[in-house]
């Protein structure tokens, strides 16, 4: 049986025509996983379980082909921060090694209800804190385009899982670009919806007012289908909303319309911009203009304030969220502690990695007496200014275009001793999380060094249909 699909539609068509089966699809992906072990993508592969579910779905299809769900034939991987009942979830951290979730994330429940097959959990930066996938306790994941390069982070392994053909799509999380930057580094599609569009119930928290479940796929249409399945109100997440409804991916039509697009000249002329990335971005802008779209530079005076404000706010939230990992309730507990204080101290010291400790301490500092107003309160004011300016721009434009990253993927270990340089690599992606708006990363070509390069488009709140429809019609790499 042949397997030629890179999208759910061809998969389903091939199954209906008797050319393949769900089981054959699973076997194909398991072979790809085995062939790409050197990339360190998967922490755990659900080999037996995936085969069994595929057999059950094939039988269901044989009995009544009309009874199968929207994701019949879809083989999906999960980032190691998303809960799946009865399975380990560790956030790439020693402090949670061996911990099995008692429930599934709402997003996972909705995927399974539409007959998706979960093939395994993939690596990530520890507690999603990183831009390289190097802070994981399981070691770094490698970029399939060049194994000496990072895949981006924190959803780096999710991007490589799709890039290397080990699954149809991967579900990741995006706090400041953790889906979009890896997508750009790996040449796939990375989509972050509006904050509140997909329930965060069952997503291990890093920074709760920024975190959002995101999607990595080969095609925009596939991302739209997954959004359709996962979106919607959830009684377990008060920040999740059903309004306005996201229209069915099949009803989107992906109509081609002439759009008005803004880009920040301060971004493309930023001193940290790689010349090759800049050229590809400007080439893409010229293609948009040639297709009849209006693309104009606009000023954005807060660009250099985004990263400082973002790291003050997210580390503050992280210091609170990660306080639950104390060696008492669940996860790693130190041995031989003499009292309760030593249990806390040693368990957290042994369990957390360097980058997580750094962010917890920074967050605790900015929330402390005497510094709260100077740092945390000021960062909240900056966040408001960024939101207001972004909304002002989107009143006059359909989308905001920026590079997904100022550089292509760098060498593994290159930024190990310079965390600030790693933080600055997120300069173009964190804005969408600061303002809670949807954004997508699309591949636009290869850098002169041979690595993939991506561009990012951002739309107004709950304008996913417009963003996905426009993106699906673009002539990208």
C-alpha positions, 0 to 999 in steps of 0.5 A: 500500500502506498502512502503519498499523503502530506495532508489529511485529505489525501490520507482519507481519500487513499483509505476510502479508495482502499490504497492504504489504511490507518494501520499502514499510516501508523506503520509508515510513521513508526518507520520514520520515527525509527529512522530519525532517532538521531534527531532526538525528537521523541521522548516516548513513542506509543507504538502498541497503543497507536497500532491498536487504535489504528486497527479499531479505526479501520474496523470502524471505517469498514463498518460505516465509513460515514461514522468516522470523525474529521481527523480520521487518518490523522497521526499526531504527536504531542509536545511534552507539556500537554496532558494525556491521561495515563501517560507521562508528562514531564515538561522536559524536566527532571522534577516531573520524571515518572509523573503520569497525568490523571486526565487529558487536556481538553484539546487532546480529548477533542482530537481523540473524539474526532478519531485522531491517533496520538503516536507519541510525546516529543521533546521540548525546552524545560517547562517551555523556557527556551528558544533552542530545545537545548534546555530539556533534561532529555538533551537537545533535538536536532534540526532535520535540515542540518543536525548541527543546528538547533530546531528552535524552541520551545516546540522545537521537537514538534517542528522537527517531528513534522519536518522529518515526516514522523507525524501528520501534525504536532500540537505544541504550545506558544508563550512567546513564539514557541510554535512560530520560531521553530516552524521558521527554522524547520520550514513548516507551518506554525500557527498560534491562535488568539488567546482564549481560542483553545482551552489551556486546561491540561497545558502545563503552565509557564506564563498563564496570560501568554500561553496558548496551544498551537499547531505545527503542520505541513499545510495551512489547511491542516492547521485550520482543521485542527483549530476547528476541532480544538477551539471552543469554550471549556468549563475548565478554562475561564479564559477560553471563549466560544465567541466569535465561533471559528468557522469550519475549515471546510467553509473557509473557502480560503478565498483569495482577496487583496489585502492591506499589509503593514510591516515594521521598518524598524524591524527589518532595519534592526541591527540584529537582522541577518542580511539573508533573512532580510533579503528573503523577507523583502523578496516576499514583500515584492511578491505580495505587491506583484500579486496585488496586495498593498504592503506598507512600512509603518512605525512601531516605536516599542520594538526594543521594549517588547523583549524586556517587558515580556521577560519581566512578565513571563518570569513573574508568572513562572515564579508563581506557576512553578511554585507547585513543584515543591517535592511534596505533592508530586514529581521529584522528591529529594532523599535524606532531607532533615526537615520540610525546608530542606525538602523544598530546597533540595527537591527544586535544586535537583529537579529544575535546570539552569534556565528554569532556575534563572527565570524563577529567580528573576520572576521572584525578584521583579515581584518582590517588595521594593521592585514590584512597581519598578519592574512588574507594574511598569512592564504591564504598562508597556504591555498596554501601550504595545496592545493599543499601538497594535490595535491602532495599526490593525484598524488600517491594515489586515495583517502585520508582517515580520520575519519569524526570526532575525536569523536562521537556525544557529549551531547547537551550543552556540548560545549556551553561555549567552541567555540574553542573546537567546532571549533577543532571538524572540524579538519578532514573535513575542508581540503576538503573545503580548497582545493575545492575537493570532499569528502564523509562521510560513516558510518563504525559502532557503537562506544562502546557508541552506537553512529554511527561513520563515515569515510571520503574519499577525491578524486582529483578535479572533480573525483566524479565518481571515489569517488562515484564508489569506495564508493558504493562498500565498505562494510561499516556499 
